[in-house]
Amino acid sequence: MTHLLDMELDAPRREELERQFARIAAMAQPLMDYPLGPREEIAGVYKA
């Protein structure tokens, strides 16, 4: 993150950022665990 933003973070800010990323990862984990079926190619024009 510090490389992307080209800035240095002090220890408290780094810890808070790590805590936020861990929280986001925990929220995303159920979606990441959801099994996906075989990919279906569905493309075309929507017709109502």
Backbone hydrogen bonds, N-H to C=O, Kabsch-Sander energy under -0.5 kcal/mol:
donor,donor_aa,acceptor,acceptor_aa,energy
5,L,1,M,-2.5
6,D,2,T,-0.9
7,M,2,T,-1.6
14,R,10,D,-2.6
15,E,11,A,-2.5
16,E,12,P,-2.1
17,L,13,R,-2.5
18,E,14,R,-2.4
19,R,15,E,-2.3
20,Q,16,E,-2.4
21,F,17,L,-2.5
22,A,18,E,-2.2
23,R,19,R,-2.1
24,I,20,Q,-2.5
25,A,21,F,-2.5
26,A,22,A,-2.2
27,M,23,R,-1.9
28,A,24,I,-2.0
29,Q,25,A,-1.4
31,L,28,A,-0.6
32,M,28,A,-2.1
33,D,29,Q,-2.1
34,Y,30,P,-0.8
41,E,39,R,-0.5
42,I,40,E,-1.0
43,A,41,E,-0.6
